[in-house]
């Protein structure tokens, strides 16, 4: 996910982070690489690295991780 290209749509709030996380997570599932063989925890870490420039993740890394796991459970993204 290219956060630099869409920086106008990134906000320092949980909703913006959740939307960005969902997109990055789905992209990682579609990629034909070894990421899909990793555990959910490992895939979350990989996805968070893709979002490392998101303002909410920068200021709230623990809360961001909690939201990531909540989204996976809520939407059945695993």
C-alpha positions in Angstrom: 0.0 0.0 0.0 1.5 3.3 -1.0 0.6 5.7 1.8 2.5 8.5 0.2 0.2 8.6 -2.8 -2.9 8.8 -0.7 -1.6 11.0 2.2 -4.5 13.5 1.7 -6.9 10.8 2.9 -4.9 9.8 6.0 -6.1 11.1 9.3 -4.8 10.7 12.8 -7.9 8.7 14.0 -8.9 5.1 14.4 -11.4 5.1 11.5 -8.7 6.2 9.0 -6.3 3.6 10.3 -8.9 0.8 10.2 -9.7 1.6 6.6 -6.0 1.6 5.7 -5.4 -1.6 7.6 -8.3 -3.4 5.9 -6.9 -2.4 2.5 -3.3 -3.4 3.3 -4.4 -6.7 4.9 -6.5 -7.6 1.8 -3.6 -6.7 -0.5 -1.3 -9.0 1.5 -3.7 -11.9 1.1 -3.8 -11.4 -2.6 -0.1 -11.2 -3.0 1.4 -14.5 -4.1 4.2 -14.7 -1.6 5.1 -16.4 1.6 3.2 -13.9 3.8 0.1 -16.1 3.5 2.0 -19.0 5.2 2.8 -16.9 8.3 0.7 -16.9 11.5 -1.9 -14.1 11.9 0.4 -12.3 14.4 3.3 -12.3 11.8 0.9 -11.1 9.1 -0.3 -8.3 11.3 3.3 -7.2 11.9 4.0 -7.3 8.1 0.9 -5.3 7.4 1.7 -2.7 10.1 5.1 -2.3 8.5 3.4 -1.4 5.3 1.4 1.2 7.2 4.4 2.6 9.1 3.7 6.2 7.9 0.1 6.3 9.0 -0.3 9.1 11.5 -2.5 7.1 13.9 0.0 4.1 13.9 2.8 6.5 14.6 1.1 8.1 17.6 -0.8 5.1 18.9 1.2 1.9 18.1 -0.4 -0.3 20.8 -3.9 0.9 20.0 -3.3 0.4 16.3 -2.3 -3.2 16.9 -5.4 -3.8 19.0 -7.5 -2.4 16.2 -5.8 -4.6 13.7 -6.7 -7.8 15.6 -10.2 -6.5 16.3 -10.7 -5.9 12.6 -9.5 -9.3 11.7 -11.9 -10.9 14.2 -14.8 -8.6 13.4 -14.6 -9.0 9.6 -13.4 -12.6 9.5 -10.3 -11.5 7.7 -8.1 -14.4 8.8 
